[in-house]
Amino acid sequence: MSNNAMVSSVENDRVLVLERVFNAPRDLVFQMFKEAEHLKRWWGPKGWEIPVCIIDFRPGGVWHYCMKCVDENQGHFFGMESWGKGIYEEIVEPETIIYTDYFSDADGTINEAMPSTLIKIEFHEQDGKTKLVNRSEYASAEALQTVMDMGMLQGITETWDRLSELLESIK
């Protein structure tokens, strides 16, 4: 697996597994996920910014954020805001982050009409690099298909590309 190759697979019709190797030490990659000032620099697809990012990084803590499209070339997405809320369930630093991810509004109210995701991110040390394994579990195959139809896989690919670029610039 090269530095820029993301591998994806689906297990049991409702678990999306993504893997990618980042050319940076595990502690640094983990830090990119736990601090708002870092997440604001890479989270979201190209052309999107994070104007709001509030993190209480502990089990039971909440991560509330807004992604906003700032790229006029993205047509009807330009100016659009997408709010999310994560509730951390387990954190083993620098190995694992488990949280449930929800669509929300600006006040943090969960959008029950949209699928939630149980996410487990594992950070594996690999000769000075980090293999990231992201398991996103949905309630049903239909829920997974809903987010896939929204372009989630492309969005994650672009997000992880941005993370890789940031890591290369600061390591």
N, C-alpha and C positions, 0 to 999 in steps of 0.2 A: 504494500500500500504506500503510494508516494505521499509526500506532504500535502498535496492539494487534492488527493482523491478521497471522496467520501463514499463509503460503502453503505448501502441501505438494503434492508430485507424486512419482510413482514412475517411475524409468527402468529399462528392461531387466528388469522384474519383481523386481528385488532391490536397487535403490538408492533409498532414501527421501531426497528433497531437501526441506529446510525452509528458509524464508526469512522474516525479520522485520526491520523497521527499529526500532531503539531510539533514543530521544531523548536521546542522550549521545554524547560524543566517543569515537572509536575506541580511544584509549589507555585510557580508563576502562573500557570494555566488555571489552577484552582483559584488563585487570587482574583483573576479576571471575572469570575462568577460570583464573588462574594462582596465586592465593593462597588457602590453606585458610580463613583467617578470613573471606574474602568468600564462597567457595562454601558455607560452613556457613550463611550467611544466606539463600540463595536456591535451592540445588540441591534438586530433588525436587518432587513434586506438593504441593498444599495438604494440610495435615494431617500432613506428614512432616517430620522433622528429620534432621540429619546429626550424630549424636553422635561419629562417628569420621571424620576426614578428614585423610589424610596425603599430602602432595604432594612429590615430587622432580621439579620442573618443568624437565626437560632431556631431550633425546633419549636414550632408553634408561631414563629415569626412570619411576617408578611412582606412580600415583595410586590409593590404596586408601581406600575409604569404605564407610560403612554408612548406609543410609536406614532410619529407623524411624518407623512410623505412630504418632502421638501423639493422633490424633483419634478419640475414642470413637464418634463418629457414622459412622465408616467400617466398622462392624460387624466381620466376621471379620478385617479387615486390622489392627484396633487391636492394637498391641503387636508386630506383625510386623516383622522386620528383613530387609532386602534388601542384600546385600553386593555391591560391584562393584570391579573392578580395571581400571585403564587403564594401558597401556604406551605412553609417548610415542615416536613415531617421528621426527617433524620439528616444529620450532618456529621460526617466522620472526616475531619480535615487531615490530610489533603486527598482523601480517597473517594468519597461518595457524597452526593447531594441527592436527597429524595424530596420531591415536593409535588403538590397538586397544582396544576396550572388551569386557570379559568379565564374566560373572556369576562370583562367587567366594564363598568362605566367609570367616569372621573371620580366618583365618590367611593369606588371600591365595591359597589354592589355587583354581585355575581350575576351574569347573564345566563339564566337557567335554560334558555332556548338553544344555547350553543354547547358543544361537547366540552367536557373537562378532560384533563389528561393527567394520569399519574406518571411522573417523570423520574427516572433514576439515571443519574449521570455518574459514571465511574471514570476515575482518572488513574491510568496505569503508567507507571514509570517504564520507559523503554530506551535504555542507553542514552540518557540525557534528553530524550524526547518524551512526549506524552501521548499515549493512545487514549482518546476520549471515546467512551461507549455511552450512547444515549438511548435508553429504552423508554418509549412513550406508549403507555397502555391506555386504550380507550374502552369505554363500556361495551361497544359493539363494533362490528365491521362497518356498519353504516356511519357511526360517529367518526371512525378513521377516514372513511371515504369523504365525508363532509369537509374535513380540513385538507385532505389531499386535493379536492376539487377547488379549494380556495387558493391553491398554489403554495401550500406550506412547505413542500419539499424544496422547491426553488428558493423560498425565503430562508430556510435553514442553511441551504448550501451557500447563499450569499452572505448570511450572517457569519457562518464559520470562516468564509473567505476573509471577511473583515477582521475577525479575531486573529486569523493567521497573520494578516498584514500588520496588525497592531503588535503582536508578539514579536515579529521580526524587527520592528522598529524600536522596541524597548529592551530586548533581552541582552 
